[in-house]
Amino acid sequence: MSLEGKLVSEINIKCDGDVFHEIFRDRPHHISSMCPDKVQNVSIHEGEWGTVGSINFWNYTHDGKEKVARHLVEAIDEKKKMVKVKVVEGDILEEYKSFFFTVYVERKGEENLVTWIMEYEKKNVSVPDPHTLMELCLNMTKDIETYHIK
């Protein structure tokens, strides 16, 4: 059994895909006002918002528990509307040796499709795949959509 894994999920959103991308690129600190039951705070620890190499610190709730994550922005692609981050500290790394999140937005006809990718390496075979964490990201996406179509 491999310790490395990858989860991919897609979700259609009705709000503008450019706005969604901009939030994750430049304004993740606004996410706590869009889904406060999931994300309590996002702050910048190094660098500037929207730049590769910056480090952000997240306070969030997962599986009913308050958790933290510190992540490094590894890549931003404006053409693909993509942001990729590497978790460098926090609760996720208690069970995983490495963990990466990628989120990007595609326009398909009249719809905007948000894709979440989680790439990870478990510390051991008893660690579950992060399905509930993916569910959190998808629910957060729905909350951001709802906030912007009000």
C-alpha positions in Angstrom: 0.0 0.0 0.0 1.4 3.3 -1.1 1.8 6.1 1.4 1.5 8.8 -1.3 -1.9 9.9 -2.4 -3.8 12.4 -4.4 -7.4 13.6 -4.2 -9.1 15.7 -6.9 -12.6 17.2 -6.6 -14.5 19.6 -8.8 -17.4 21.9 -8.0 -19.4 24.3 -10.2 -19.8 27.8 -8.9 -22.2 30.5 -10.0 -20.1 33.4 -8.9 -17.3 34.9 -11.0 -14.3 32.6 -11.3 -11.9 35.6 -11.4 -13.2 36.8 -8.1 -12.8 33.3 -6.6 -9.2 33.1 -7.8 -8.5 36.6 -6.5 -9.7 35.6 -3.0 -7.2 32.7 -2.8 -4.4 34.6 -4.4 -4.7 38.1 -2.8 -7.3 38.0 -0.1 -7.4 34.7 1.8 -7.7 36.8 5.0 -11.3 37.7 3.8 -12.3 34.0 3.8 -13.0 34.1 7.6 -15.8 36.6 6.9 -17.3 34.4 4.2 -17.3 31.1 6.1 -16.6 31.9 9.8 -17.7 28.5 11.0 -14.9 26.9 8.9 -12.1 29.5 8.9 -11.6 31.8 11.8 -8.5 33.7 10.7 -5.9 33.9 8.0 -2.9 36.1 8.5 0.4 36.7 6.7 3.6 35.7 8.4 6.1 36.4 5.7 6.0 38.2 2.4 3.0 39.9 0.8 -0.4 38.7 -0.1 -0.6 37.3 -3.6 3.1 36.5 -4.0 5.0 33.3 -4.4 7.1 32.6 -1.3 4.7 34.3 1.1 3.7 32.3 4.2 0.2 32.4 5.5 -1.2 31.1 8.8 -4.7 29.6 9.0 -6.9 29.1 12.0 -9.7 26.7 10.9 -12.2 24.1 12.1 -11.9 20.6 10.8 -13.9 17.6 12.1 -15.3 19.7 14.9 -11.8 20.7 16.2 -10.0 24.0 16.0 -6.8 23.6 14.0 -3.9 25.6 12.5 -1.8 25.4 9.4 1.1 27.4 8.1 1.6 27.3 4.4 4.0 28.5 1.8 2.6 29.8 -1.5 4.6 27.7 -4.0 3.0 28.8 -7.3 0.5 31.3 -8.7 -0.5 31.0 -12.4 -2.7 33.8 -13.6 -3.5 32.2 -16.9 -4.8 29.0 -15.2 -6.2 30.9 -12.2 -4.3 28.6 -10.0 -2.7 28.8 -6.5 -0.6 26.0 -5.0 0.5 25.9 -1.4 2.7 23.6 0.7 1.8 23.0 4.3 5.0 23.7 6.3 3.6 23.6 9.8 0.4 22.7 11.7 -2.0 19.9 12.6 -2.1 18.3 9.1 1.6 17.4 9.5 0.9 15.3 12.6 -0.4 12.6 10.2 1.2 13.5 6.9 4.9 13.9 6.0 4.0 16.3 3.2 0.8 18.0 2.1 0.1 20.3 -0.9 -3.2 22.1 -1.8 -3.8 23.3 -5.3 -7.0 25.2 -6.3 -7.8 26.5 -9.7 -10.8 27.9 -11.7 -11.7 27.0 -15.3 -14.5 28.5 -17.4 -16.5 25.8 -19.1 -19.2 27.4 -21.2 -21.3 29.5 -18.9 -20.0 27.8 -15.8 -17.0 28.3 -13.6 -15.5 25.0 -12.3 -13.3 25.0 -9.2 -10.9 22.1 -8.9 -9.2 21.2 -5.6 -6.2 18.9 -5.6 -4.6 17.5 -2.5 -1.3 15.7 -2.8 0.2 14.1 0.3 2.4 11.5 1.8 1.1 9.7 4.9 3.3 9.0 7.9 2.1 5.4 8.0 -0.6 3.1 6.5 -3.1 3.7 9.3 -3.5 7.4 8.4 -6.7 7.9 6.5 -7.0 9.7 3.1 -8.0 13.3 3.7 -11.6 13.0 2.5 -13.0 15.1 5.3 -10.5 17.8 4.6 -11.5 17.8 0.9 -15.1 18.1 2.1 -14.1 21.1 4.1 -12.6 22.7 1.1 -15.7 22.0 -1.1 -18.0 23.4 1.7 -15.8 26.5 2.0 -16.1 27.0 -1.8 -19.9 26.8 -1.5 -19.8 29.4 1.3 -17.6 31.8 -0.8 -20.0 31.3 -3.8 -23.0 32.1 -1.6 -21.3 35.2 -0.2 -20.7 36.5 -3.7 -24.1 35.8 -5.2 -26.1 37.5 -2.4 
